[in-house]
Amino acid sequence: MKVIKNKNMNKLEDFFFNSIIIEEKNGKFSQNIKKKKNSELPAGDLLIKVQYSSLNYKDALSFSGNKGVTKYYPHTPGIDAMGIIESSRTEKFKPGDKVLVTGFDLGMNTPGGFGEYISVSKDWATFLPDDLRPRDSMVLGTAGITAGLCINSLQDKHTIKDQKAIVTGATGGVGCIAIKLLAKLGANVTAITGKEDSKEFLYSIGSNEVILRNEFLESVRKPMGKGRWDIAVDVVGGEILSGLIASMSYGGTITCCGLVASPEFDTTVFPFILRGISLIGIDSGEAPIHEKTKIWEKFAVEWKLDNLDSLHRVVDMEDMMNEIKKILNGKQVGRIVLKHN
Ligand SMILES: NC(=O)c1ccc[n+]([C@@H]2O[C@H](COP(=O)([O-])OP(=O)(O)OC[C@H]3O[C@@H](n4cnc5c(N)ncnc54)[C@H](OP(=O)(O)O)[C@@H]3O)[C@@H](O)[C@H]2O)c1
């Protein structure tokens, strides 16, 4: 593999690199690790040699041929990437700089971090903060940025310390980082999970209480039950979100960011007009780069999470293919980090 490190991207020599590639034939999708040529990457301001990527639910959808995420195949998923600038068309970034790219179109219709190289717009990249280890940045990845944006929004209305917090999809990527961060900020955290055997894990990352999904649903009284929680991070939608809306305390706030259970939910206006609760939508994909940078910087210092090692496993491309099947079945626990050679 040979690359001329030159600021002018046009002078790059051809080279090959490894990539997970999803191909479509007669409506069927196949997934393989293949060699790709740099000239197959889109023209971008930055050519980045990816060191780490991570697995998010959206990657699994792209991997399995979900056209709501990826319209055009062949394609390489990976909405997250931490890497080193190989060549740059802009003064802001120089070869050798360590950068982070998450969201925007990366891994959706732009080849993503499940390949060893990406080529992207300068507007999608931000510097890796000095105090954040490269691997830790991808333990966080989009899941972390999303959890961070949720908690940032909650902080606009609530002092997190001593608040009664509830997190759904607790063992998943967004869920487990939200729990760790809320616990660090002093909240009293309840985790909702579908995995009976994950209670120990959820207590170990800072939950004070763990409730099984079915038990939670059985405990909900609609249209409005006892006010039990002040703040909530919901990644699952559906009936669970309906249950949360009916169970928030006066002035409570729910951040809504996911749909693993269902994109639809039922509610009435009562919790909104009688208890003044708020439901806030969170999108990390298209969040402006300065917002993402702010969250990365918080995770590097003020929100630095210890013991991230217990939250993730590192895999190679081959293993990543198996992990994707698990996340699609809701069986994943914690975060999966992809390390390129
Ligand atoms: N808005 C944004 O910017 C943004 C960014 C990132 C992710 N998301 C969305 O957030 C959601 C979670 O993403 P993620 O990366 O954290 O996924 P993940 O790692 O797969 O976590 C999802 C978790 O939800 C729970 N779950 C799975 N199926 C369920 C079901 N049918 N009903 C209820 N709970 C179920 C499981 O946890 P338990 O077994 O512990 O319950 C699972 O581990 C996805 O919908 C994703 O698209 C949105």
The ligand as an ORCA input file, in Angstrom:
! r2SCAN-3c Opt
* xyz 0 1
  N     -31.168     10.404     17.304
  C     -29.894     10.127     17.115
  O     -29.095     10.995     16.767
  C     -29.416      8.742     17.364
  C     -28.056      8.461     17.521
  C     -27.658      7.163     17.866
  C     -28.626      6.166     17.961
  N     -29.914      6.486     17.733
  C     -30.974      5.477     17.846
  O     -31.025      5.065     19.185
  C     -31.387      3.697     19.238
  C     -30.337      2.936     20.042
  O     -29.098      2.957     19.379
  P     -27.889      2.132     19.957
  O     -26.749      2.368     19.029
  O     -27.745      2.415     21.406
  O     -28.446      0.637     19.743
  P     -28.132     -0.668     20.581
  O     -26.726     -0.654     21.045
  O     -28.632     -1.805     19.766
  O     -29.063     -0.521     21.856
  C     -30.449     -0.631     21.798
  C     -30.939     -1.334     23.048
  O     -32.359     -1.218     23.105
  C     -32.919     -2.359     23.728
  N     -33.875     -2.977     22.802
  C     -33.615     -3.712     21.699
  N     -34.738     -4.106     21.095
  C     -35.750     -3.621     21.847
  C     -37.165     -3.683     21.748
  N     -37.770     -4.329     20.759
  N     -37.897     -3.059     22.687
  C     -37.304     -2.381     23.678
  N     -35.964     -2.284     23.831
  C     -35.199     -2.890     22.925
  C     -31.756     -3.299     24.041
  O     -31.310     -2.978     25.355
  P     -31.912     -3.704     26.662
  O     -31.957     -5.164     26.336
  O     -30.980     -3.350     27.746
  O     -33.290     -3.154     26.834
  C     -30.691     -2.842     23.066
  O     -29.413     -3.189     23.511
  C     -31.538      3.249     17.788
  O     -32.895      3.368     17.408
  C     -30.703      4.230     17.032
  O     -31.107      4.363     15.688
  C     -30.328      7.733     17.438
*
